[in-house]
Amino acid sequence: MSEPFSRILTRNTLAALVLGAVLLLVLPRHGSLGADFVNTFAVAFCFTFLGYYVERLLLALPDIHSGAGPLVRLAGWFAGGLWCYVVARWLWIRFGRDLNELPGLLWGGVFLVVLELVMNIVARRHDATAPRE
């Protein structure tokens, strides 16, 4: 059974808030703290929200947990990260920011791979501590 959209949106928004704060420290400042946070939050939200659907799509593939499936999943995360980064770069331009402030496209794929690994570890811990129904 799938989760309600509101739960998905809330969880990914909270993750994007934390990730946006981290990106605010890493990426160059442009204007006020609030405006810069909106920009970094938008980039982070692209990865948390769209990355969730990349993961759901990959988990729908048959035999994704056996054989070469984990490698396919890893490659899918990387490719999905490239697309998340393309959307994030488009938003970055729409905010009037310079693309030279962002790392290269390749890092979008790496970023989603790392993010998904962390999110899977956190989700596994949460599942282990959640009460059984």
N, C-alpha and C positions, 0 to 999 in steps of 0.2 A: 504494500500500500504506500502511496506517495505522501509526502508531507504537504501540509497546507502552504500555499504561496506566502502567506503572511509570516510564517515561521522561517521560511527560506530567506525572505527579504530582511527580516529582523536580524537573523544570525549573520548574514553576509554584510549588512550595514554596520553592525557592531565590529566585525572583523575589519572592515574598511576604515572605520574610525581609528582603530589602533594602528593599522598599517599606514593610514594617511598621516598620522602624527610622526611615525618613524620616517616616512618619506619627506616630511616637512624639515626634518633635521638633516637629511642627506642631500636633497635637491637645492639648487640655488634659490635664494629669496628674490622676489620680484617687486612686491608691493607691501601692503599691510599683512599682518599675521593672519587675519581672518581670510583675506582674499587668497593668500598663499595656501592656507589650509583647505579651502574649497577646491583649489586646483589639485592638490595632492590627494585629497579625498576622492575626487573624480577618477584619478588614475588608479587609486587603490580599489575603488568600487568596480572598475572595469575588470580587474583581475579576480576579485572575490566573487562577484555576481556571475560574470560570464564564465569564469573558471569552474564554478559549481556546475553549470550546464555542460561544459566540456567533460567534466568527470562523470556526470550522469549518462551522457552519450557513450562514453567509453565503457562504463559498467554494463551497458545494455548489449555490448558485443558478446557473442557466444564464446565460451571458453577463455574469457579474459583473465581468469585467475590461474590458468594452468598452461603448461608448455611455454610458448613464446608470448603469451598474453601479457605478462608484466612488462616485457620490453615494448610491446605495442602500446600499452597504457602509458609508459614513459614517453614514447615518441608522440603519442596523442597529446599529452600534457604540453610538450614542447611546442608542437604545432598550434595548439590552442592558445598558448602563451603569446605566440607571434600575432595571432588575430586579436587577442585582448589588447596587445600593445599597439596595434594599428588603430583600434578604436580610441585608446587612451591618447595616442599622439594626435588624432583628429580633434579630440576635446581640448588638448593642450593648445593647439593652434586656435581653436574657437575662443579660448580664454585670452588670446593675444600674447601668448608666451612663445619664446623662441625654441625651436626644436633642438638647437645646439645645447640646451640645458639638460636634455634627456640623454641617457646612454643609447648606444646603438640598438637596432631592432633585435639582434641576436639575444640580447639580455632579457627581452620580454619572454622568450621561451624558457630561459634559465630561471627567471623569476617565478613563473607559474609552476615549474617543476618543484622548486624549493617550497613554494607556498602550499602546493598540494601535499607534499611529503609532511610538512608541519601540520596541516589541517587533518590529514589522516591519522597522525600520531595523537593529536588532541582528541579527535573523534573516537579513536580506539580507547583512550583512557576514559572518556566520558561514558562510553558504552559499558565499560567494565564496572564503573561506579554507579550506574543507573539502576534503580530498583527494577526487579523482574516483575512482569505482569502475569 
